[in-house]
Amino acid sequence: MNVLKDVFSLLLINTLINMEKPTKENTLYLPIKQVYFDQIIAGTKKEEYREITPNTYKKYLDCGENGFPDYETDILTEEDLAWYGEEVLMACKDGKFPFFFKENIKFLNLAVGYNKVRDTATVEVTDITPMIGKNPKGQELRFDFSDDGKPIMNPNGAFCMWQAVFHLGKIVEKNIVSK
């Protein structure tokens, strides 16, 4: 029995030593609403969603030195890039996500609102996956553009609103000041 206890203790110590810790390099800061923060702390919300936009994509996607997101050449070709032009972040070729998420994001630093004193938590990220955004009716936000540049909803459209889905693991640290 003592041998089993010793083996278990060694495994636990090894796990704790090798566990990745939050750092500036592997942690993404995200402001969040109180209601969603509370759900994450309670363990009822296991995913956090963020739109991938021209203002946010560099936070979530691997980018080259030129700032352009790295992409799957099997999904997007040079011709596709020319066709999508400035709207390439909304490329929805056959419903496939053409970009790569940053692999170094292992934790989210969640902060409620923007006040100096606020609830915060650091949460483990177990995975990041893409999802096509949905409207309040649950329909995917896929569309094409009219000749005058206006979006036209189309369930098979060549464009969409992509979201990054952060799959949440353990709460590593929390600082609750609102209660």
HUTACOR-V97471 format. One record per pair of residues at least 4 apart in sequence whose C-alpha atoms are under 7 Angstrom apart, sorted by the first residue. I is the first residue (numbers start at 0). GAP is how many residues later the second one is. D is the distance in whole Angstrom. If there is no record, write none. Layout:
i=I gap=GAP d=D
i=I gap=GAP d=D
//
This chain:
i=0 gap=4 d=6
i=1 gap=4 d=6
i=2 gap=4 d=6
i=3 gap=4 d=6
i=4 gap=4 d=6
i=5 gap=4 d=6
i=6 gap=4 d=6
i=7 gap=4 d=6
i=8 gap=4 d=6
i=9 gap=4 d=6
i=10 gap=4 d=6
i=11 gap=4 d=6
i=12 gap=4 d=6
i=13 gap=4 d=6
i=14 gap=4 d=6
i=21 gap=4 d=6
i=21 gap=5 d=6
i=21 gap=85 d=6
i=22 gap=4 d=6
i=25 gap=78 d=5
i=25 gap=79 d=5
i=25 gap=80 d=5
i=25 gap=81 d=6
i=26 gap=78 d=6
i=26 gap=79 d=6
i=26 gap=80 d=5
i=26 gap=81 d=5
i=26 gap=82 d=6
i=27 gap=77 d=6
i=27 gap=79 d=6
i=27 gap=80 d=5
i=27 gap=81 d=6
i=28 gap=79 d=6
i=28 gap=80 d=5
i=28 gap=81 d=6
i=29 gap=78 d=7
i=29 gap=79 d=6
i=29 gap=80 d=5
i=29 gap=81 d=6
i=30 gap=79 d=6
i=30 gap=80 d=5
i=30 gap=81 d=6
i=30 gap=82 d=6
i=31 gap=4 d=7
i=31 gap=5 d=6
i=31 gap=78 d=6
i=31 gap=79 d=6
i=31 gap=80 d=5
i=31 gap=81 d=6
i=32 gap=4 d=6
i=32 gap=79 d=5
i=32 gap=80 d=6
i=33 gap=4 d=6
i=33 gap=78 d=6
i=34 gap=4 d=6
i=35 gap=4 d=6
i=36 gap=4 d=6
i=36 gap=75 d=7
i=37 gap=4 d=6
i=38 gap=4 d=6
i=38 gap=5 d=5
i=38 gap=6 d=5
i=39 gap=4 d=6
i=39 gap=5 d=5
i=39 gap=6 d=7
i=45 gap=121 d=6
i=45 gap=122 d=5
i=46 gap=118 d=6
i=46 gap=119 d=5
i=46 gap=120 d=5
i=46 gap=121 d=6
i=47 gap=117 d=6
i=47 gap=118 d=5
i=47 gap=119 d=7
i=48 gap=114 d=6
i=48 gap=115 d=6
i=48 gap=116 d=5
i=48 gap=117 d=6
i=49 gap=113 d=5
i=49 gap=114 d=5
i=49 gap=115 d=7
i=50 gap=111 d=6
i=50 gap=112 d=4
i=50 gap=113 d=6
i=51 gap=4 d=6
i=51 gap=5 d=5
i=51 gap=110 d=6
i=51 gap=111 d=5
i=51 gap=112 d=7
i=52 gap=4 d=6
i=56 gap=4 d=6
i=57 gap=5 d=7
i=59 gap=41 d=6
i=59 gap=42 d=6
i=60 gap=8 d=6
i=60 gap=38 d=7
i=60 gap=39 d=6
i=60 gap=40 d=4
i=60 gap=41 d=5
i=61 gap=7 d=6
i=61 gap=8 d=6
i=61 gap=38 d=6
i=61 gap=39 d=6
i=61 gap=40 d=5
i=62 gap=4 d=5
i=62 gap=5 d=5
i=62 gap=6 d=4
i=62 gap=7 d=5
i=63 gap=4 d=6
i=63 gap=5 d=6
i=63 gap=6 d=6
i=68 gap=30 d=7
i=69 gap=29 d=6
i=69 gap=30 d=6
i=70 gap=27 d=5
i=70 gap=28 d=4
i=70 gap=29 d=6
i=71 gap=4 d=6
i=71 gap=26 d=5
i=71 gap=27 d=6
i=72 gap=4 d=6
i=74 gap=23 d=6
i=75 gap=4 d=6
i=75 gap=5 d=7
i=75 gap=22 d=6
i=76 gap=4 d=6
i=77 gap=4 d=6
i=78 gap=4 d=6
i=79 gap=4 d=6
i=80 gap=4 d=6
i=80 gap=7 d=7
i=83 gap=4 d=5
i=83 gap=7 d=7
i=86 gap=4 d=7
i=89 gap=69 d=5
i=89 gap=70 d=5
i=89 gap=71 d=6
i=89 gap=72 d=7
i=90 gap=67 d=6
i=90 gap=68 d=5
i=90 gap=69 d=7
i=91 gap=4 d=6
i=91 gap=5 d=7
i=91 gap=66 d=5
i=91 gap=67 d=5
i=91 gap=68 d=6
i=92 gap=65 d=6
i=96 gap=33 d=7
i=105 gap=18 d=6
i=105 gap=19 d=5
i=106 gap=15 d=6
i=106 gap=16 d=5
i=106 gap=17 d=4
i=106 gap=18 d=5
i=107 gap=14 d=6
i=107 gap=15 d=5
i=107 gap=16 d=6
i=107 gap=17 d=7
i=108 gap=12 d=6
i=108 gap=13 d=4
i=108 gap=14 d=7
i=109 gap=10 d=5
i=109 gap=11 d=5
i=109 gap=12 d=6
i=110 gap=7 d=7
i=110 gap=8 d=6
i=110 gap=9 d=4
i=110 gap=10 d=7
i=111 gap=6 d=6
i=111 gap=7 d=6
i=111 gap=8 d=6
i=117 gap=59 d=6
i=117 gap=60 d=7
i=118 gap=56 d=6
i=118 gap=57 d=5
i=118 gap=58 d=5
i=118 gap=59 d=6
i=119 gap=54 d=6
i=119 gap=55 d=5
i=119 gap=56 d=7
i=120 gap=52 d=5
i=120 gap=53 d=4
i=120 gap=54 d=6
i=121 gap=49 d=6
i=121 gap=50 d=5
i=121 gap=51 d=5
i=121 gap=52 d=6
i=122 gap=45 d=7
i=122 gap=46 d=7
i=122 gap=47 d=6
i=122 gap=48 d=4
i=122 gap=49 d=5
i=123 gap=44 d=6
i=123 gap=45 d=5
i=123 gap=46 d=5
i=123 gap=47 d=6
i=123 gap=48 d=7
i=124 gap=41 d=6
i=124 gap=42 d=6
i=124 gap=43 d=5
i=124 gap=44 d=6
i=125 gap=41 d=6
i=125 gap=42 d=6
i=125 gap=43 d=6
i=126 gap=39 d=6
i=126 gap=40 d=5
i=127 gap=36 d=7
i=127 gap=37 d=5
i=127 gap=38 d=5
i=127 gap=39 d=6
i=128 gap=35 d=6
i=128 gap=36 d=5
i=128 gap=37 d=7
i=129 gap=32 d=7
i=129 gap=33 d=6
i=129 gap=34 d=5
i=129 gap=35 d=6
i=130 gap=31 d=6
i=130 gap=32 d=5
i=130 gap=33 d=6
i=130 gap=34 d=7
i=131 gap=8 d=6
i=131 gap=9 d=7
i=131 gap=28 d=6
i=131 gap=29 d=6
i=131 gap=30 d=5
i=131 gap=31 d=6
i=132 gap=7 d=6
i=132 gap=8 d=6
i=132 gap=28 d=5
i=132 gap=29 d=6
i=132 gap=30 d=6
i=133 gap=4 d=5
i=133 gap=5 d=5
i=133 gap=6 d=4
i=133 gap=7 d=5
i=134 gap=4 d=5
i=134 gap=5 d=7
i=134 gap=6 d=6
i=140 gap=19 d=6
i=140 gap=20 d=6
i=141 gap=11 d=6
i=141 gap=12 d=6
i=141 gap=13 d=5
i=141 gap=14 d=7
i=141 gap=15 d=5
i=141 gap=17 d=6
i=141 gap=18 d=4
i=141 gap=19 d=7
i=142 gap=8 d=6
i=142 gap=9 d=5
i=142 gap=10 d=4
i=142 gap=11 d=5
i=142 gap=12 d=7
i=142 gap=14 d=4
i=142 gap=15 d=6
i=142 gap=16 d=5
i=142 gap=17 d=6
i=143 gap=7 d=6
i=143 gap=8 d=5
i=143 gap=9 d=7
i=143 gap=10 d=6
i=143 gap=13 d=5
i=143 gap=14 d=6
i=143 gap=15 d=6
i=144 gap=4 d=5
i=144 gap=5 d=5
i=144 gap=6 d=4
i=144 gap=7 d=6
i=145 gap=4 d=5
i=145 gap=5 d=6
i=145 gap=6 d=6
//
